[in-house]
Every structure is written in structure tokens, then in C-alpha cells.
Amino acid sequence: MFNGLIAYLDSIKARDPAPRSRWEILLYPGLLAVGMHRIAHWLFEADLFFLARFVNHFARFLTAIDIHPGAKIGQHLFIDHGFGVVIGETAEIGDNVSIYQGVTLGGTDPANGIGGKRHPTLANDVIVGSGAQILGPVMVNARARVGANAVVTKDVPEGAVMVGIPARSTLVDATEYAREFVPYGTPCSESFDPATQKVELLQCQLEQLQKQLAALVAEREAAIEPAPRKGRSRA
């Protein structure tokens, strides 16, 4: 258990340059919210719904993070800052997922009145930027990035970068930068600032278009280049 906690703290430190030690991370509200959710979820699974809700509400009072006791959460979930995060009952979160403040993993109202699966599923290594809303029983596949304030209502492909309302995939593929963790859900540069997100994304798209144009020009030049003349053979 102790080794598991150390691994969890180290996983957060690897994704957040702010803490100087593991002791600082122990004070993070996201860490407390996830820890108390583990207790609430255990009570929920044991059909002790009132006690599960009590722990849930107490955790929300302390952290301003609302995780329904029924939500299923994998290992090393990092909720950075966390204020205003809401995770619904049937949400499922994989391993090494990062969520920033103001994110909602919300549900849809079933037309038939039956609950069922109403909330999103986040696969491993997903990053959800601040203020993003992921609504309904959609699947956000592994290594996808959801930019700040995006609204996702459809499945997200593996490695996609989603921005806008409604969210759409950008020209930047997460596979190009998945070697290292990129904060705030967007990969534009190592010095990415969420305050300049739109400019950063346009720069990313421009860079991708320039690469594609250069490749097309090189291909065209290679196609029209005349074949070298063969020397005359001597009798």
C-alpha cells in the first residue's frame, strides 16, 4: 500500500512541475478527493449507499470536487487544482488520466427513464483541459487530448486532439508528441500557455500545413524532373 502511494505521488510529480516534494502533493485537493472516492466507491459497491453519499458530500465540501461514488476510476488519476470538477455515476476512467479544473464528465437524460450507461469513458493516458465538458456515454480513446473549454458529445479516436464547441479534431495528432506528458490537453509547444491556446493551436496547424505543402512540392518536382540523358555509345 505504501509503495502504491509513493508510485501515485511520483506519477503526479511527473505531470506537474510545481511541487518540490511528495509532501506538497499530499496537500493537493485532487489527491484527497480521489482517496475519499476510493472509500465511497467501496461503500457503494457494498450497497451502503447512504454512507457512500455521505463520504462523497464530505469530500465535495472539503475539495469542491464532486465524484459520484459509483464512478469507476483506475490508477494514478491526477486532478490538477480540481475546483468545480464533476464526475458522474457511470463514468469510467482508465489509468494515468489527467483532468484539470472545471471539467465535467456529465450524463444524458435517458428517454426511456432507465439509467444505464449515461456518462463518458476515458481510456488510459487521456488529458482533459480546464473547463472541458464531455457529455453522454461517449468513448474517449487512449492518449486523446481534449482542449480547454471543448464540448465533446461524440466518440474521440485514439490519439486525437479535440478543440472547440462542438469539439472537432485538429490537424495535430497526439502520436507525434506522446513521448512526454503535455499539460492542459494541447500539444502546441513546450512552453504552452492556456491563455494563448487559440494562437498556439493555429501555429500548430500552420506548421502541419507547411510540412504537408513541402512534401507535395517535393513530390511534384520529383515527378516532373526529366530523366537524365544517356551518353552515346561508341562503335
Helices and strands as residue ranges (DSSP letters): H 2-15, H 22-25, H 29-45, H 49-63, E 66-67, E 72-73, E 78-79, E 86-87, E 92-93, E 98-99, E 104-106, E 121-122, E 127-128, E 133-135, E 139-140, E 145-146, E 151-152, E 161-163, E 168-169, G 174-176, G 183-185, G 194-196, H 197-224
